[in-house]
């Protein structure tokens, strides 16, 4: 079933009408894992890559399955290109309801070859609208503290630091192999 991201609250900017988010199915996971690894860990992937401070895979099919199983109320949503252009995966985002009407947003990924054309902003806006359509009133995320350009990007989109930090899981290879010892997550939040 496709979810039309156009439903939103009056306090939000309406997402572009061409952004349709659909839930991932198990057959999508290999393509999602490949997209995330290319965007985040390939040194030539995109401006969002983490290769300078994290090596190894960003995710795998097994890790995606485990994350979905651990949060069955969460949704891995996909944005595909137009069918007439092949319908390839343009982006994805992982959304999980938290306490109250707050949702966690993670894994926002856009095909590197299509970046710098506003697709990330459009995907983020569509994800926020989807959350609002589920009754969500706030979005929380964590970002690695050394990702200054990405943090600045989220700040320009209305997110603000909460003042909280979370320890980076050194020794847990699910997050990659750290190349430096000063990593942590900062928490950003935005009301909808």
C-alpha positions as CSV (number, residue, x, y, z in Angstrom):
1,X,0.0,0.0,0.0
2,X,1.4,3.4,-0.9
3,X,1.1,6.2,1.6
4,X,0.5,9.7,0.0
5,X,2.7,12.1,1.9
6,X,0.5,15.1,1.2
7,X,-1.5,14.8,4.4
8,X,0.0,17.2,7.0
9,X,-0.8,19.6,9.7
10,X,-1.3,23.4,9.2
11,X,2.0,24.1,11.0
12,X,4.0,22.1,8.5
13,X,5.2,22.9,5.0
14,X,3.4,20.5,2.6
15,X,5.8,18.0,1.0
16,X,6.2,17.9,-2.7
17,X,3.3,16.0,-4.3
18,X,5.8,13.7,-6.2
19,X,7.2,12.3,-3.0
20,X,5.3,9.1,-2.3
21,X,6.5,7.0,0.6
22,X,5.8,3.3,0.6
23,X,6.7,0.7,3.3
24,X,9.6,-1.5,2.5
25,X,9.0,-5.3,2.1
26,X,11.6,-8.0,2.7
27,X,12.6,-8.1,-1.0
28,X,13.6,-4.4,-0.8
29,X,16.2,-4.9,1.9
30,X,19.2,-5.8,-0.3
31,X,18.7,-2.6,-2.4
32,X,18.2,-0.5,0.8
33,X,21.4,-1.9,2.3
34,X,23.3,-1.2,-0.9
35,X,22.0,2.4,-1.1
36,X,22.8,3.1,2.5
37,X,26.3,1.7,2.3
38,X,27.0,3.6,-0.9
39,X,25.7,6.9,0.5
40,X,27.3,6.6,3.9
41,X,30.5,4.6,3.6
42,X,31.7,4.8,0.0
43,X,34.4,7.6,0.0
44,X,33.0,8.7,-3.3
45,X,29.4,8.2,-2.3
46,X,28.1,11.6,-1.3
47,X,28.7,14.6,1.0
48,X,27.0,12.6,3.8
49,X,29.6,9.8,3.8
50,X,31.2,8.8,7.0
51,X,34.2,7.1,5.5
52,X,36.7,9.5,7.2
53,X,35.7,8.4,10.7
54,X,33.9,5.1,10.3
55,X,34.8,2.1,8.2
56,X,33.0,-1.1,7.4
57,X,29.4,-1.4,6.4
58,X,26.8,1.1,7.4
59,X,24.2,-1.7,7.4
60,X,23.4,-5.1,6.0
61,X,20.3,-7.0,5.1
62,X,20.6,-8.9,8.4
63,X,21.0,-5.7,10.4
64,X,18.0,-4.2,8.7
65,X,15.9,-7.3,9.5
66,X,17.0,-7.2,13.1
67,X,16.2,-3.5,13.5
68,X,12.8,-4.0,12.0
69,X,12.1,-7.1,14.2
70,X,13.3,-5.1,17.3
71,X,10.8,-2.3,16.5
72,X,7.8,-3.8,14.8
73,X,5.9,-0.6,15.1
74,X,8.6,1.2,13.2
75,X,8.4,1.8,9.4
76,X,11.2,1.7,6.8
77,X,9.8,3.9,4.1
78,X,11.0,4.1,0.5
79,X,10.9,6.7,-2.1
80,X,11.1,5.4,-5.7
81,X,11.6,7.3,-8.9
82,X,8.9,7.5,-11.5
83,X,8.0,4.3,-13.2
84,X,8.7,5.8,-16.6
85,X,12.3,6.3,-15.4
86,X,12.7,2.8,-14.1
87,X,11.2,3.2,-10.6
88,X,14.6,3.0,-8.9
89,X,15.1,3.7,-5.2
90,X,15.7,7.4,-4.7
91,X,15.8,7.3,-0.9
92,X,14.7,5.8,2.3
93,X,14.0,6.7,6.0
94,X,13.5,4.7,9.2
95,X,10.7,6.0,11.5
96,X,9.9,4.6,15.0
97,X,7.3,5.9,17.4
98,X,8.6,6.9,20.8
99,X,7.1,8.2,24.0
100,X,4.0,10.4,23.6
101,X,3.6,11.7,20.1
102,X,7.3,11.9,19.3
103,X,9.0,9.8,16.6
104,X,12.6,8.8,16.0
105,X,13.9,9.5,12.5
106,X,17.0,7.7,11.3
107,X,18.8,6.4,8.2
108,X,17.6,9.2,6.0
109,X,19.3,8.3,2.7
110,X,19.2,9.7,-0.8
111,X,20.8,8.1,-3.9
112,X,24.2,9.9,-4.1
113,X,23.9,10.4,-7.9
114,X,20.7,12.4,-7.3
115,X,22.0,14.6,-4.4
116,X,22.4,18.3,-4.5
117,X,19.0,18.7,-6.2
118,X,16.9,19.1,-3.0
119,X,15.9,15.4,-2.8
120,X,17.1,15.1,0.8
121,X,15.0,18.1,1.9
122,X,12.0,16.7,0.0
123,X,12.4,13.3,1.6
124,X,12.7,14.8,5.1
125,X,9.6,17.0,4.5
126,X,7.7,13.9,3.3
127,X,8.8,11.9,6.3
128,X,7.8,14.6,8.7
129,X,4.4,14.8,7.0
130,X,4.0,11.1,7.3
131,X,4.8,11.3,11.0
132,X,2.2,14.1,11.4
133,X,-0.3,12.0,9.6
134,X,0.2,9.3,12.2
135,X,-0.5,11.8,15.0
136,X,3.2,12.6,15.6
137,X,3.9,16.1,17.1
138,X,7.7,15.9,17.3
139,X,10.7,14.3,15.6
140,X,13.9,13.2,17.4
141,X,17.2,12.1,15.8
142,X,20.8,11.4,16.7
143,X,23.7,12.6,14.5
144,X,27.4,11.8,15.0
145,X,28.9,14.8,16.6
146,X,31.7,15.3,14.1
147,X,29.3,15.6,11.1
148,X,29.2,19.4,11.3
149,X,27.8,19.9,7.7
150,X,25.0,17.4,8.3
151,X,24.1,18.9,11.7
152,X,24.0,22.4,10.0
153,X,21.8,21.0,7.3
154,X,19.3,19.7,9.9
155,X,19.5,23.0,11.8
156,X,18.5,24.8,8.7
157,X,15.4,22.6,8.5
158,X,14.2,23.5,12.0
159,X,15.9,20.9,14.1
160,X,17.5,22.1,17.3
161,X,20.0,20.4,19.7
162,X,18.3,19.2,22.9
163,X,21.6,19.4,24.8
164,X,21.6,15.7,25.2
165,X,24.3,13.4,23.9
166,X,24.5,9.6,23.6
167,X,27.7,7.6,23.8
168,X,29.0,6.2,20.6
169,X,28.8,2.3,20.8
170,X,32.6,1.6,20.5
171,X,33.1,-2.1,20.1
172,X,29.7,-2.7,18.4
173,X,30.6,-3.3,14.8
174,X,26.9,-2.8,13.8
175,X,27.7,0.9,13.7
176,X,31.0,0.5,11.8
177,X,34.6,0.5,13.0
178,X,35.5,4.0,14.4
179,X,38.6,5.6,13.0
180,X,38.8,8.1,15.9
181,X,38.1,8.1,19.6
182,X,36.0,11.3,20.0
183,X,32.7,10.1,18.5
184,X,29.3,10.6,20.2
185,X,25.8,11.2,19.1
186,X,24.1,14.5,19.6
187,X,20.3,14.6,19.9
188,X,18.3,16.9,17.6
189,X,14.6,17.5,17.8
190,X,11.9,19.4,15.9
191,X,8.3,20.1,16.8
192,X,5.7,19.4,14.0
